[in-house]
Amino acid sequence: MFEAYGEKIWYIPDGYIPPKSSGELISHESICVLNRSSVDAELSITIFFEDHEPIDNISAVVPGRRAYHIRTSTLAKDGVSIPAGIPYAIEVMSSIPVIVQYSRLDSTQAENTLMSTIAYPIKQS
């Protein structure tokens, strides 16, 4: 049996989907989740905005012993999704401990930029 590693709550305070792309690559962002456990991780994702109510409790499942990449542009609930060009933040809550990484590909200019960082984990006692 594989043990769960990581935390159950993660935050990504800087989200932004560029409204334009140049060249062949499309600007995008991804929540990258590693589930080391043999049990599926049930995620609840909330998107926070500066000037309007959050998109609460978007569901996703990461199968046991798998990595899963979730493009933030695909996240939606009841027909509401993240608009391009609007800053946002992300809360990822998991049923079991997981590892969360955040990646952004910015292709708004000819010189593409790729950024990736570990999300901020909340340690529970």
Summary of the structure (lengths in Angstrom):
residues: 125
radius of gyration: 14.9
end to end distance: 23.6
largest distance: 47.5
contacts: 368
relative contact order: 0.37
helix: 2%
strand: 58%
